[in-house]
Amino acid sequence: MALFVMKFGGSSVGDTERMKRVARRIVEKKEAGNRCVIVVSAMGDTTDDLIDQSKLLNPNPPARELDMLLTTGEQISVALLSMAIHQLGHEAISFTGWQAGFRTEAVHGKARITDIQPDRIDAALDEDKIVVVAGFQGMSDEGEITTFGRGGSDTTAVALAAAIKADVCEIYTDVNGIYSTDPRVVKCARKLDEISYDEMLELANLGAAVLHPRAVEYAKHNNVCLVVRSSFTDNEGTVVKEETVMEQGVVVSGIAFDKNVARISILGVQDLPGVLAQVFTALAKAGVNVDIIVQSGVKNGTADFSFTVNLDDCDKAIEVIHGIRDEVPYDHVTSETNLVKVSIVGAGMVSNPGVAAKMFEVISQQGVSIKMVSTSEIKTSCVIDSEKLHDIVRALHTAYGLDTAEQAVVGGPQVRR
């Protein structure tokens, strides 16, 4: 018998009818002779609704109490899904993250998994039960409930698949697999049959929301067979694996974009050794993750440099910079928030000159200036103003030969756009 980990996101279990559909799909897998461990997110917009309720009571709720609140969403899902499976004549047992053996750092909101002790899961599988595990959550060694942050249920599923040595980890979502770009923006986006861990990790880090970067890291490190597919159709999904066969003539595999970008510029900084180290060490200590960094030339003993951060961290970053002005003198600080980062990703880029030049040309043809650029062997990213983002994504998709005649299916039946 094969051992499957099957993860269903919030849209897949958004209401009781969808919950019943998911239960039938799980039972079909079980009746085909497989063992099944299910990971489930909170139903629909439950997590967002809980956050909104908390802010009505306290605009800045304590992180510990927020974790206590948010983990209830997944607990509702696992209990209801187990009931639906029982109704179909199969035994199922639901576990919270800590009952399933997830141990984490003592961090609230963005905890990392330190260990998984799946004894109860193994015992339930030996009893021929379907195991349903709450995603997104675990417990620290101090006995505190923790959550994994955005995309945490993906991470739960892949880490669990590695821990119990599952044959396959299937991530079910509202699209048929991984596409060359967001099919909600480009309706002729190309569904990929397969993609490498490295390409998927770049796309995930650059804004593609179909998989969380940490989940891809787990899959790559543990060589987990990962498949992304739709919970609404029986279509074949996309396989994420170590090496893939490059399609003839296709250099760019995907286009990603991130709307959650802010640029901060520090102007008139003294050009002295160690200045950049002081600035970015202070930001790191404050938990601010910095992405692209650009420094201008030195003039009259001073230089300007700019960097991007997550939009939510912009105010914190500026506060940190103001706090170190005595140690790092500068003239003034500016910030921009109406920005996006658009990126192209492809393993073939390293051996094909002119790929980045084409990207710059397409963006310029849209009348948009490029503010910052970052490159690696398999990606090029540009920070631009946000107004023409969708037009630029569509133009890039066409320019790199990724358009298809078929229209992507989102959320089950074909939708009108």
Buried (B, 14 or more C-beta within 10 A) or exposed (E): EEBBBBBBBBBBBBEEEBBBBBBEBBBEBBEEEBBBBBBBBBBBBBBEEBBEEBEEEEEEBEBEEBBBBBBBBBBBBBBBBBBBBBEBEBEBBBBBBBBBBBBBBEBBBBBBBEEBEBEBBBEBBEEEBBBBBBBBBBBBEEEBBBBBBBBBBBBBBBBBBBBBEBBBBBBBBBBBBBBBBBBBBBBBBBBBBBBBBBBBBBBBBBBBEBBBBBBBBBBBEBEBBBBBBBBBEEEEBBBBBEEBEBBEEBBBBBBBBBEBBBBBBBBBBEEEEEBBEEBBEBBEEEEBEBBBBBBEEEEEEBBBBBBBBBBEBBEBBBEBBEEBEEEBEBEEBEBBEEBBBBBBBBBBBEEEEEBBEBBEEBBEEBEBEBBBBBEEEBBBBBBBBBEBBBEBBBBBBEBBEBBBEEBBBBBEEEEEE
